[in-house]
Amino acid sequence: MLAIRKLLTVFSIVAAGTIVVPVFALKVTEPAAASHGYPGLCDMNGKKLADGEFRQWVEDDRLHVVITYKFSAGELYEEHSQFRQKPELIQEKWSWKESKHGKLQREFAVNFLTGIGSAHISQDHRDVSRKIKIEPGRTFAGFGFSLALSNLRKRLLRGEQVELKAVGFSDFPTLGPQVVTVKISHAGVDRMKMSGRSLKGDRFIVHPEIPFIAKFFVNVPDTRIWLTNPEPAGFLRWEGPIVLPSDPIVRVDLLSGEKSGPAESAGS
């Protein structure tokens, strides 16, 4: 009987190390303030595709984030987000627009306060809008996950795996917005070259938990986000599909340069 109790104790310790913890309210441990930067958008081979501009500021007790990417061929990407940081981190708005020579190509938006998500693709004359279930403080989109990671970083570095909700868009079953559970984990420390420098960062994985049946129809890639190492931790790199799971996977670097290097393990 004693041996069985010892075995159960060992099993419990091992199991505890793999528990995925749902987050019910994301406490702000790293409040964001005003910031201005010039990131670069690259393909996965490291070739720069567009010059970016990042602006972040606090106004009327709300954190506003605007990111733009300008392409030489006349295309423009714009991401807008709005957050509340007191007492918890809660995303209130998110939108993504793509235009070429001033003409709208695609637009995706989520109003987290009303629970309405919408999508528009000009070429296909497709417009979709519907209500989705938002869990305030647990549901994020776009750059919201970089902010969430900054506040979860210490827990993730201790080995916790955390569950949040993500709002995304997919051609299956419709173009409309969908809320999926994502599992977030720390995957190691890497070094990567950008703008002629070798920088170190913690790599985090945002893994969508797609229902088994849906996996036969749509492949949703993981998103990888790096935060600077050592502290204070800030955004360093992002890799994932542009918006739809079928979009090309791209890379966004904190520092823009003509060539971006792949992330390589920094060892222990």
C-alpha positions as a LaTeX table, in Angstrom:
\begin{tabular}{lrrr}
\hline
Residue & $x$ (\AA) & $y$ (\AA) & $z$ (\AA) \\
\hline
Met1 & 0.00 & 0.00 & 0.00 \\
Leu2 & 2.86 & 2.38 & 0.82 \\
Ala3 & 4.45 & 1.63 & $-2.55$ \\
Ile4 & 1.16 & 2.40 & $-4.29$ \\
Arg5 & 0.85 & 5.72 & $-2.46$ \\
Lys6 & 4.41 & 6.64 & $-3.45$ \\
Leu7 & 3.67 & 5.71 & $-7.06$ \\
Leu8 & 0.51 & 7.85 & $-7.05$ \\
Thr9 & 2.47 & 10.76 & $-5.57$ \\
Val10 & 5.10 & 10.55 & $-8.31$ \\
Phe11 & 2.39 & 10.31 & $-10.96$ \\
Ser12 & 0.66 & 13.40 & $-9.55$ \\
Ile13 & 3.90 & 15.40 & $-9.67$ \\
Val14 & 4.53 & 14.40 & $-13.29$ \\
Ala15 & 0.94 & 15.14 & $-14.27$ \\
Ala16 & 1.06 & 18.56 & $-12.61$ \\
Gly17 & 3.92 & 19.54 & $-14.89$ \\
Thr18 & 1.72 & 19.01 & $-17.96$ \\
Ile19 & $-1.51$ & 20.60 & $-16.72$ \\
Val20 & $-2.97$ & 23.23 & $-19.03$ \\
Val21 & $-4.35$ & 26.08 & $-16.92$ \\
Pro22 & $-7.32$ & 28.13 & $-18.19$ \\
Val23 & $-7.08$ & 31.87 & $-17.56$ \\
Phe24 & $-10.25$ & 33.55 & $-16.29$ \\
Ala25 & $-8.85$ & 37.07 & $-15.93$ \\
Leu26 & $-5.43$ & 38.11 & $-17.19$ \\
Lys27 & $-3.84$ & 40.20 & $-14.46$ \\
Val28 & $-1.66$ & 43.01 & $-15.81$ \\
Thr29 & 1.87 & 42.52 & $-14.50$ \\
Glu30 & 3.60 & 44.43 & $-17.32$ \\
Pro31 & 1.48 & 47.50 & $-18.19$ \\
Ala32 & 2.18 & 48.85 & $-21.67$ \\
Ala33 & 2.86 & 52.54 & $-22.27$ \\
Ala34 & 3.67 & 54.81 & $-25.21$ \\
Ser35 & 5.99 & 53.29 & $-27.80$ \\
His36 & 7.01 & 53.96 & $-31.40$ \\
Gly37 & 8.99 & 51.63 & $-33.63$ \\
Tyr38 & 9.69 & 50.54 & $-37.19$ \\
Pro39 & 9.35 & 46.76 & $-37.63$ \\
Gly40 & 9.88 & 44.85 & $-40.86$ \\
Leu41 & 7.56 & 42.35 & $-42.57$ \\
Cys42 & 9.45 & 39.46 & $-44.18$ \\
Asp43 & 8.76 & 36.14 & $-45.87$ \\
Met44 & 9.92 & 32.96 & $-44.16$ \\
Asn45 & 13.18 & 33.03 & $-46.12$ \\
Gly46 & 14.05 & 36.33 & $-44.47$ \\
Lys47 & 13.44 & 38.59 & $-47.47$ \\
Lys48 & 11.91 & 41.92 & $-46.49$ \\
Leu49 & 8.50 & 42.50 & $-48.07$ \\
Ala50 & 7.38 & 45.73 & $-46.42$ \\
Asp51 & 8.48 & 48.51 & $-44.07$ \\
Gly52 & 6.39 & 48.80 & $-40.94$ \\
Glu53 & 5.51 & 51.45 & $-38.40$ \\
Phe54 & 4.33 & 50.63 & $-34.86$ \\
Arg55 & 2.56 & 53.21 & $-32.68$ \\
Gln56 & 1.25 & 52.58 & $-29.17$ \\
Trp57 & $-0.23$ & 55.12 & $-26.75$ \\
Val58 & $-2.63$ & 55.52 & $-23.83$ \\
Glu59 & $-5.66$ & 57.77 & $-24.22$ \\
Asp60 & $-8.84$ & 57.94 & $-22.10$ \\
Asp61 & $-7.62$ & 54.97 & $-20.04$ \\
Arg62 & $-7.38$ & 52.84 & $-23.17$ \\
Leu63 & $-4.26$ & 51.42 & $-24.81$ \\
His64 & $-4.28$ & 51.99 & $-28.57$ \\
Val65 & $-2.03$ & 50.10 & $-30.97$ \\
Val66 & $-1.70$ & 50.88 & $-34.69$ \\
Ile67 & 0.64 & 48.91 & $-36.96$ \\
Thr68 & 1.05 & 49.65 & $-40.68$ \\
Tyr69 & 3.07 & 47.89 & $-43.40$ \\
Lys70 & 3.82 & 49.63 & $-46.70$ \\
Phe71 & 4.84 & 47.61 & $-49.76$ \\
Ser72 & 6.78 & 48.99 & $-52.73$ \\
Ala73 & 4.02 & 47.79 & $-55.10$ \\
Gly74 & 1.46 & 50.09 & $-53.46$ \\
Glu75 & $-0.11$ & 47.66 & $-50.98$ \\
Leu76 & $-0.84$ & 48.76 & $-47.42$ \\
Tyr77 & $-1.68$ & 46.61 & $-44.38$ \\
Glu78 & $-3.18$ & 48.22 & $-41.26$ \\
Glu79 & $-3.85$ & 46.65 & $-37.88$ \\
His80 & $-5.73$ & 48.57 & $-35.17$ \\
Ser81 & $-6.30$ & 47.36 & $-31.60$ \\
Gln82 & $-7.73$ & 48.81 & $-28.40$ \\
Phe83 & $-7.31$ & 47.46 & $-24.85$ \\
Arg84 & $-8.23$ & 48.12 & $-21.25$ \\
Gln85 & $-5.40$ & 47.43 & $-18.77$ \\
Lys86 & $-7.13$ & 48.08 & $-15.42$ \\
Pro87 & $-7.64$ & 45.90 & $-13.49$ \\
Glu88 & $-7.12$ & 43.15 & $-16.11$ \\
Leu89 & $-5.97$ & 43.12 & $-19.72$ \\
Ile90 & $-9.13$ & 43.13 & $-21.86$ \\
Gln91 & $-9.13$ & 43.58 & $-25.63$ \\
Glu92 & $-12.00$ & 45.76 & $-26.86$ \\
Lys93 & $-11.37$ & 46.18 & $-30.61$ \\
Trp94 & $-9.31$ & 44.69 & $-33.43$ \\
Ser95 & $-9.28$ & 45.28 & $-37.17$ \\
Trp96 & $-7.12$ & 44.42 & $-40.16$ \\
Lys97 & $-7.31$ & 46.16 & $-43.55$ \\
Glu98 & $-5.48$ & 45.49 & $-46.81$ \\
Ser99 & $-5.58$ & 48.01 & $-49.64$ \\
Lys100 & $-3.73$ & 48.60 & $-52.90$ \\
His101 & $-3.32$ & 52.09 & $-54.35$ \\
Gly102 & $-5.98$ & 53.24 & $-51.89$ \\
Lys103 & $-8.57$ & 50.61 & $-52.92$ \\
Leu104 & $-9.78$ & 48.24 & $-50.19$ \\
Gln105 & $-8.95$ & 44.57 & $-50.85$ \\
Arg106 & $-9.78$ & 42.76 & $-47.61$ \\
Glu107 & $-11.02$ & 43.81 & $-44.19$ \\
Phe108 & $-11.54$ & 41.88 & $-40.96$ \\
Ala109 & $-12.84$ & 43.34 & $-37.69$ \\
Val110 & $-13.92$ & 42.28 & $-34.21$ \\
Asn111 & $-15.78$ & 44.42 & $-31.70$ \\
Phe112 & $-15.17$ & 42.60 & $-28.43$ \\
Leu113 & $-17.69$ & 44.81 & $-26.61$ \\
Thr114 & $-20.65$ & 43.94 & $-28.84$ \\
Gly115 & $-19.40$ & 40.48 & $-29.84$ \\
Ile116 & $-19.73$ & 41.25 & $-33.56$ \\
Gly117 & $-17.09$ & 40.03 & $-36.02$ \\
Ser118 & $-17.08$ & 40.85 & $-39.73$ \\
Ala119 & $-15.13$ & 40.05 & $-42.88$ \\
His120 & $-15.05$ & 41.60 & $-46.35$ \\
Ile121 & $-13.19$ & 40.44 & $-49.47$ \\
Ser122 & $-13.68$ & 42.79 & $-52.43$ \\
Gln123 & $-12.49$ & 40.44 & $-55.17$ \\
Asp124 & $-15.00$ & 37.73 & $-54.26$ \\
His125 & $-17.78$ & 40.17 & $-53.24$ \\
Arg126 & $-17.98$ & 38.40 & $-49.90$ \\
Asp127 & $-19.35$ & 40.08 & $-46.79$ \\
Val128 & $-19.97$ & 38.22 & $-43.55$ \\
Ser129 & $-20.98$ & 39.55 & $-40.14$ \\
Arg130 & $-22.17$ & 37.62 & $-37.13$ \\
Lys131 & $-22.19$ & 37.55 & $-33.34$ \\
Ile132 & $-19.65$ & 35.43 & $-31.49$ \\
Lys133 & $-19.16$ & 34.55 & $-27.83$ \\
Ile134 & $-16.48$ & 36.73 & $-26.24$ \\
Glu135 & $-15.05$ & 35.99 & $-22.80$ \\
Pro136 & $-13.58$ & 39.35 & $-21.64$ \\
Gly137 & $-10.00$ & 39.00 & $-20.45$ \\
Arg138 & $-9.61$ & 35.59 & $-22.09$ \\
Thr139 & $-10.29$ & 36.36 & $-25.76$ \\
Phe140 & $-7.75$ & 38.09 & $-28.00$ \\
Ala141 & $-6.86$ & 38.71 & $-31.64$ \\
Gly142 & $-3.82$ & 39.96 & $-33.54$ \\
Phe143 & $-1.30$ & 41.94 & $-31.49$ \\
Gly144 & $-3.39$ & 41.21 & $-28.41$ \\
Phe145 & $-1.53$ & 37.93 & $-27.99$ \\
Ser146 & 1.84 & 39.70 & $-27.76$ \\
Leu147 & 0.47 & 41.80 & $-24.90$ \\
Ala148 & $-1.08$ & 38.75 & $-23.25$ \\
Leu149 & 2.26 & 36.92 & $-23.43$ \\
Ser150 & 4.07 & 39.82 & $-21.77$ \\
Asn151 & 1.77 & 39.42 & $-18.76$ \\
Leu152 & 1.89 & 35.60 & $-18.77$ \\
Arg153 & 5.63 & 35.33 & $-19.36$ \\
Lys154 & 6.72 & 34.47 & $-15.81$ \\
Arg155 & 4.10 & 31.75 & $-15.48$ \\
Leu156 & 5.01 & 30.26 & $-18.85$ \\
Leu157 & 8.73 & 30.27 & $-18.02$ \\
Arg158 & 7.91 & 28.20 & $-14.93$ \\
Gly159 & 6.52 & 25.52 & $-17.24$ \\
Glu160 & 2.80 & 26.30 & $-17.12$ \\
Gln161 & 0.70 & 25.88 & $-20.25$ \\
Val162 & $-2.13$ & 28.38 & $-20.43$ \\
Glu163 & $-5.43$ & 28.31 & $-22.32$ \\
Leu164 & $-6.91$ & 31.43 & $-23.89$ \\
Lys165 & $-9.46$ & 32.10 & $-26.62$ \\
Ala166 & $-8.62$ & 33.47 & $-30.07$ \\
Val167 & $-10.86$ & 35.10 & $-32.64$ \\
Gly168 & $-9.94$ & 34.05 & $-36.15$ \\
Phe169 & $-11.37$ & 33.81 & $-39.65$ \\
Ser170 & $-11.39$ & 30.82 & $-41.97$ \\
Asp171 & $-12.93$ & 29.78 & $-45.31$ \\
Phe172 & $-14.24$ & 26.67 & $-43.50$ \\
Pro173 & $-17.10$ & 26.44 & $-42.86$ \\
Thr174 & $-17.67$ & 30.10 & $-43.79$ \\
Leu175 & $-15.58$ & 33.25 & $-43.94$ \\
Gly176 & $-17.18$ & 34.40 & $-40.69$ \\
Pro177 & $-15.40$ & 34.91 & $-37.35$ \\
Gln178 & $-14.76$ & 31.91 & $-35.12$ \\
Val179 & $-13.61$ & 31.60 & $-31.52$ \\
Val180 & $-11.18$ & 28.76 & $-30.80$ \\
Thr181 & $-9.28$ & 27.67 & $-27.73$ \\
Val182 & $-5.52$ & 28.14 & $-27.98$ \\
Lys183 & $-2.85$ & 26.54 & $-25.82$ \\
Ile184 & 0.14 & 28.76 & $-25.06$ \\
Ser185 & 3.52 & 27.40 & $-23.96$ \\
His186 & 7.18 & 28.38 & $-23.70$ \\
Ala187 & 9.30 & 26.52 & $-26.26$ \\
Gly188 & 12.85 & 27.64 & $-25.50$ \\
Val189 & 15.36 & 30.45 & $-25.96$ \\
Asp190 & 16.59 & 31.35 & $-29.45$ \\
Arg191 & 18.99 & 33.67 & $-31.17$ \\
Met192 & 18.05 & 35.36 & $-34.43$ \\
Lys193 & 19.69 & 37.85 & $-36.76$ \\
Met194 & 17.86 & 41.02 & $-37.70$ \\
Ser195 & 19.12 & 44.37 & $-38.93$ \\
Gly196 & 22.72 & 43.09 & $-38.75$ \\
Arg197 & 22.48 & 42.11 & $-35.07$ \\
Ser198 & 22.14 & 38.81 & $-33.21$ \\
Leu199 & 19.35 & 39.07 & $-30.65$ \\
Lys200 & 18.11 & 36.64 & $-28.00$ \\
Gly201 & 14.48 & 35.93 & $-27.24$ \\
Asp202 & 12.07 & 33.54 & $-25.53$ \\
Arg203 & 9.96 & 31.60 & $-28.02$ \\
Phe204 & 6.27 & 31.03 & $-27.24$ \\
Ile205 & 3.86 & 28.83 & $-29.18$ \\
Val206 & 0.18 & 29.71 & $-29.68$ \\
His207 & $-1.41$ & 26.40 & $-30.70$ \\
Pro208 & $-5.07$ & 26.33 & $-31.86$ \\
Glu209 & $-7.10$ & 23.42 & $-30.49$ \\
Ile210 & $-9.06$ & 22.56 & $-33.64$ \\
Pro211 & $-11.92$ & 20.02 & $-33.37$ \\
Phe212 & $-11.00$ & 16.62 & $-34.81$ \\
Ile213 & $-13.53$ & 16.74 & $-37.66$ \\
Ala214 & $-12.49$ & 20.24 & $-38.74$ \\
Lys215 & $-8.86$ & 19.11 & $-39.13$ \\
Phe216 & $-9.88$ & 17.22 & $-42.27$ \\
Phe217 & $-10.97$ & 20.49 & $-43.92$ \\
Val218 & $-8.67$ & 23.20 & $-42.61$ \\
Asn219 & $-5.08$ & 23.35 & $-41.42$ \\
Val220 & $-4.51$ & 26.12 & $-38.88$ \\
Pro221 & $-0.77$ & 26.67 & $-38.32$ \\
Asp222 & 0.69 & 27.54 & $-34.94$ \\
Thr223 & 1.70 & 31.14 & $-34.30$ \\
Arg224 & 5.15 & 31.74 & $-32.83$ \\
Ile225 & 5.96 & 34.86 & $-30.84$ \\
Trp226 & 9.35 & 35.84 & $-29.38$ \\
Leu227 & 9.81 & 38.25 & $-26.49$ \\
Thr228 & 13.14 & 39.87 & $-25.70$ \\
Asn229 & 15.44 & 38.10 & $-23.25$ \\
Pro230 & 16.54 & 39.14 & $-20.61$ \\
Glu231 & 13.90 & 41.31 & $-18.96$ \\
Pro232 & 12.23 & 43.69 & $-19.40$ \\
Ala233 & 10.48 & 41.56 & $-21.99$ \\
Gly234 & 9.07 & 43.20 & $-25.09$ \\
Phe235 & 8.05 & 42.15 & $-28.58$ \\
Leu236 & 10.90 & 40.75 & $-30.70$ \\
Arg237 & 9.44 & 38.58 & $-33.50$ \\
Trp238 & 6.15 & 37.11 & $-34.74$ \\
Glu239 & 5.59 & 34.30 & $-37.27$ \\
Gly240 & 2.24 & 33.06 & $-38.57$ \\
Pro241 & $-0.33$ & 33.34 & $-41.39$ \\
Ile242 & $-1.34$ & 36.90 & $-42.27$ \\
Val243 & $-5.03$ & 36.48 & $-41.33$ \\
Leu244 & $-6.67$ & 33.40 & $-42.85$ \\
Pro245 & $-5.11$ & 29.96 & $-42.18$ \\
Ser246 & $-4.56$ & 29.61 & $-45.94$ \\
Asp247 & $-2.63$ & 32.92 & $-46.15$ \\
Pro248 & 1.15 & 32.85 & $-46.58$ \\
Ile249 & 3.11 & 32.51 & $-43.33$ \\
Val250 & 5.14 & 35.65 & $-42.75$ \\
Arg251 & 7.56 & 37.05 & $-40.21$ \\
Val252 & 7.53 & 40.40 & $-38.41$ \\
Asp253 & 10.81 & 41.56 & $-36.84$ \\
Leu254 & 11.20 & 44.27 & $-34.23$ \\
Leu255 & 14.10 & 45.71 & $-36.26$ \\
Ser256 & 13.71 & 46.15 & $-39.99$ \\
Gly257 & 16.56 & 45.10 & $-42.26$ \\
Glu258 & 17.10 & 43.80 & $-45.77$ \\
Lys259 & 17.71 & 40.27 & $-44.47$ \\
Ser260 & 16.21 & 38.43 & $-41.51$ \\
Gly261 & 17.77 & 35.26 & $-40.13$ \\
Pro262 & 15.94 & 32.18 & $-38.81$ \\
Ala263 & 15.63 & 31.57 & $-35.09$ \\
Glu264 & 18.21 & 29.09 & $-33.79$ \\
Ser265 & 18.34 & 27.53 & $-30.35$ \\
Ala266 & 20.51 & 29.42 & $-27.89$ \\
Gly267 & 21.00 & 26.23 & $-25.86$ \\
Ser268 & 20.58 & 26.12 & $-22.13$ \\
\hline
\end{tabular}
